[in-house]
Amino acid sequence: MFERAVASGRQITPGSMRLANRLADLGSAQRLLGRQHVARRSLQEALEIQRRLAPGSLDEAQTQLLLAQIERDAGRLEAARAGFETASQIFHKLAGGTLHELEPRRELGETLTALGMVRAARIELAAALALAAQYVPQTGEHAAALYALGRLERREGHTDIAERLFREALRALEVQYGLLGGNTLTSASFSAAFEPLYKDLADILIERGEDDEALELLERFRQRSLRERIDALHFIEIAEAS
């Protein structure tokens, strides 16, 4: 549908912001499908139009964010950092102190962590965590911010702080699991997204000789993940049969 919308936009409103936003939507979908190369082309075309017609806009920031995620996924961390910084700066200027800042600041902080830029990373991740705690407490976004900061602290050898942040993230996830309302497809993807959190906390427990708690934690995740995947497959079978 996005491809059809883009084709229509090229004929009716070529070079317009409407076409740019359709291209950005198409690029986002292509990225989620794993078609990174074509996603980059779509997003770059959208960005060129947005920079010409609405430089420094929220539309440009969102496109920059998507392009930076593609660069990050491809391992091009410096390019990703530049994109996340640009997106974060625009969001801060136009929507500072709001939920709009959360994702770009967290993504920037995680990229800075990977680059070893610890001081700058901690600033971004702490800001992202504050936004998450204020606007979306006890959600997946809150858990992601806690986990990102915890990974930084563990990298720096602050194991006690990392463990506390990981446990807070797990508590947020437990609340979120309870709010998913039986949507098995959402629940399954949600569980898989946070598998590294369970494993990282288990690693800390094993390092401390707390093997029993580590095994209990991993088994709880395994059982939940397996149950969710089975339910999701059953859900899909029912949908396809109907």
C-alpha positions in Angstrom: 0.0 0.0 0.0 2.9 2.4 0.7 4.4 1.6 -2.7 1.1 2.4 -4.3 0.9 5.7 -2.3 4.4 6.7 -3.4 3.7 5.9 -7.0 0.5 8.0 -6.8 2.4 10.8 -5.1 5.1 10.9 -7.8 2.4 11.5 -10.4 0.1 14.0 -8.5 2.4 15.9 -6.1 6.0 15.2 -7.2 8.7 16.7 -4.9 6.2 17.6 -2.2 6.2 17.0 1.6 3.3 14.6 1.0 5.5 12.5 -1.2 8.4 12.8 1.3 6.2 11.5 4.1 4.9 8.6 2.0 8.5 7.7 1.1 9.4 7.8 4.8 6.5 5.4 5.7 7.6 3.1 2.8 11.2 3.2 4.0 10.1 2.3 7.6 8.1 -0.7 6.3 11.0 -1.8 4.1 13.4 -1.7 7.1 11.1 -3.8 9.2 11.0 -6.3 6.4 14.8 -6.5 6.4 15.1 -4.8 3.0 17.7 -2.3 4.3 19.2 -1.3 0.9 15.9 -0.2 -0.6 14.8 1.3 2.7 17.8 3.5 2.7 17.0 4.7 -0.8 13.5 5.6 0.1 14.5 7.4 3.3 17.3 9.3 1.7 14.9 10.5 -1.0 12.4 11.6 1.6 15.1 13.4 3.6 16.3 15.3 0.5 12.7 16.7 0.0 12.3 17.4 3.7 15.6 19.3 4.0 14.6 21.4 1.0 11.0 22.2 2.0 11.0 21.9 5.8 14.5 21.9 7.1 14.8 21.2 10.8 11.2 19.9 11.0 9.9 17.0 13.1 9.4 15.1 9.8 13.1 15.5 9.0 14.0 14.3 12.5 11.9 11.2 12.2 13.5 10.3 8.9 17.0 10.9 10.3 16.1 8.6 13.1 15.1 5.8 10.8 18.2 6.2 8.6 20.4 6.2 11.7 18.8 2.9 12.8 19.7 1.4 9.4 23.3 2.6 9.8 23.4 1.2 13.3 22.0 -2.2 12.2 24.7 -2.3 9.5 27.5 -1.7 12.0 28.3 1.8 10.7 28.3 3.4 14.2 29.8 6.7 13.4 27.2 7.4 10.7 24.5 6.2 13.1 25.8 8.5 15.8 25.7 11.5 13.4 22.1 10.7 12.4 20.9 10.1 16.0 22.6 13.4 17.1 20.8 15.3 14.4 17.4 13.7 15.2 17.9 14.3 18.9 18.8 17.9 18.4 15.8 18.6 16.3 13.4 16.9 18.7 15.0 18.7 21.6 14.5 22.1 19.9 10.9 21.5 18.8 9.6 19.1 21.4 12.1 19.3 24.3 11.1 17.6 27.5 8.4 15.5 25.8 8.1 11.9 24.9 9.3 12.7 21.4 12.9 12.9 22.8 12.9 9.5 24.4 13.7 7.2 21.5 16.4 9.3 19.8 18.2 10.0 23.1 18.2 6.3 24.0 19.3 5.3 20.6 22.1 7.9 20.7 23.1 6.8 24.2 23.3 3.1 23.1 25.4 4.1 20.1 27.8 6.2 22.1 28.1 3.3 24.5 29.1 1.0 21.7 31.7 3.6 20.6 33.2 3.8 24.1 32.1 7.4 24.6 31.0 6.7 28.2 30.4 10.2 29.6 28.3 11.4 26.7 26.4 8.1 26.6 25.5 8.3 30.3 24.1 11.8 29.8 21.9 10.7 27.0 20.7 7.5 28.7 20.0 9.2 32.0 17.9 11.8 30.1 16.1 9.0 28.2 15.4 7.1 31.5 14.0 10.3 33.1 11.6 10.8 30.2 10.5 7.2 30.3 9.9 7.3 34.0 7.8 10.5 33.6 5.8 9.7 30.5 5.7 5.9 30.1 6.5 4.3 33.4 6.4 0.5 33.7 6.3 -0.1 30.0 8.5 -1.6 27.4 10.0 1.8 26.7 10.8 2.3 30.4 12.4 -1.2 30.5 14.5 -0.5 27.4 15.8 2.7 28.9 16.7 1.0 32.2 18.3 -1.9 30.3 20.4 0.5 28.1 21.7 2.4 31.1 22.4 -0.9 33.0 24.5 -2.2 30.1 26.6 0.9 30.2 27.1 0.5 34.0 28.0 -3.1 33.6 30.5 -2.2 30.8 32.1 0.2 33.2 32.4 -2.5 35.9 29.6 -1.2 38.1 27.9 -4.5 38.5 25.8 -3.6 41.5 24.2 -0.7 39.7 23.7 -2.7 36.6 22.0 -5.5 38.5 19.6 -3.0 40.1 18.8 -1.4 36.8 18.2 -4.9 35.2 15.9 -5.9 38.0 13.9 -2.6 37.6 13.6 -3.3 33.9 12.3 -6.8 34.6 9.7 -5.4 37.0 8.6 -3.0 34.3 8.3 -5.9 31.9 6.2 -7.9 34.4 3.8 -5.0 34.6 3.7 -4.7 30.8 3.1 -8.4 30.3 0.0 -8.0 32.5 -1.3 -5.2 30.3 -0.9 -7.0 26.9 -4.4 -8.4 27.4 -3.9 -11.8 25.8 -2.6 -10.4 22.5 -0.4 -13.4 21.8 1.4 -11.9 18.7 2.3 -8.7 20.6 3.3 -10.7 23.7 5.6 -13.1 21.7 7.5 -10.3 19.9 7.7 -8.3 23.2 9.2 -11.3 25.0 11.8 -12.0 22.2 12.9 -8.3 22.2 14.0 -8.5 25.8 15.6 -11.9 25.8 19.1 -10.3 26.2 18.0 -8.6 29.4 17.2 -11.9 31.0 20.5 -13.4 29.8 22.5 -10.4 31.0 21.0 -10.5 34.5 21.5 -14.3 34.6 25.2 -13.7 33.7 25.6 -11.4 36.7 23.9 -13.9 39.0 26.2 -16.7 37.8 29.3 -14.5 38.3 28.2 -14.1 41.9 27.7 -17.8 42.3 23.9 -17.5 42.5 23.3 -20.2 40.0 19.9 -21.3 41.3 18.4 -17.9 40.9 20.0 -17.6 37.4 18.5 -20.9 36.3 15.1 -20.0 37.7 15.2 -16.7 35.8 16.2 -18.3 32.5 13.6 -21.1 32.9 10.9 -18.6 33.6 11.8 -16.7 30.4 12.0 -20.0 28.4 8.6 -21.2 29.6 7.0 -17.9 28.9 8.6 -17.5 25.5 7.7 -21.0 24.4 4.1 -20.6 25.6 3.8 -17.3 23.8 5.2 -18.7 20.5 2.8 -21.7 20.6 -0.1 -19.4 21.3 1.0 -17.1 18.5 1.2 -20.0 16.0 -2.2 -21.1 17.0 -3.5 -17.6 16.6 -2.1 -17.4 13.1 -3.5 -20.8 12.2 -7.0 -19.7 13.3 -6.7 -16.4 11.4 -5.5 -18.1 8.2 -8.3 -20.7 8.4 -10.9 -18.0 8.7 
